[in-house]
Amino acid sequence: MAKKKDNKSKSNTQDVIMMTLQGRFLSLQFFKENFIYIIAVTIMTLMYISNKYTCQSYQQEVMNLKNDLENAKTDWVNSSAKYNSMIRESHMKAYVDTMHIDLSSPEQPPYHMQTK
């Protein structure tokens, strides 16, 4: 019995090889017998393509959001520095006024006089 199975498996592989070489492998009968498998492979291929596209879209969105976040952080640091400088100046002016010290901020920037 084992010899019959070996001969039959060799015969099947030889038949498949001969059908492929003769161009009869992709016949209507082949498609009728393997209709479900062909549809399953096609659907899985389409799912793979759509999944790849979706992942690429999400990666692009994440990169754009990271860029926006860095811009927002930079704007926040600039605003914070500007706010802190304004608070320090107004706090010092209020402190000088409460201590009744006769100091005022100059209207013109300092300059160096050169002598000849």
Stockholm file with secondary structure:
# STOCKHOLM 1.0

chainA/1-116         MAKKKDNKSKSNTQDVIMMTLQGRFLSLQFFKENFIYIIAVTIMTLMYISNKYTCQSYQQEVMNLKNDLENAKTDWVNSSAKYNSMIRESHMKAYVDTMHIDLSSPEQPPYHMQTK
#=GR chainA/1-116 SS CHHHHHHHHHHHHHHHHHHHHHTCTTCHHHHHHTHHHHHHHHHHHHHHHHHHHHHHHHHHHHHHHHHHHHHHHHHHHHHHHHHHHHHHHHHHHHHHHHTTCCCCCCSSCCCCCCCC
#=GC SS_cons         CHHHHHHHHHHHHHHHHHHHHHTCTTCHHHHHHTHHHHHHHHHHHHHHHHHHHHHHHHHHHHHHHHHHHHHHHHHHHHHHHHHHHHHHHHHHHHHHHHTTCCCCCCSSCCCCCCCC
//
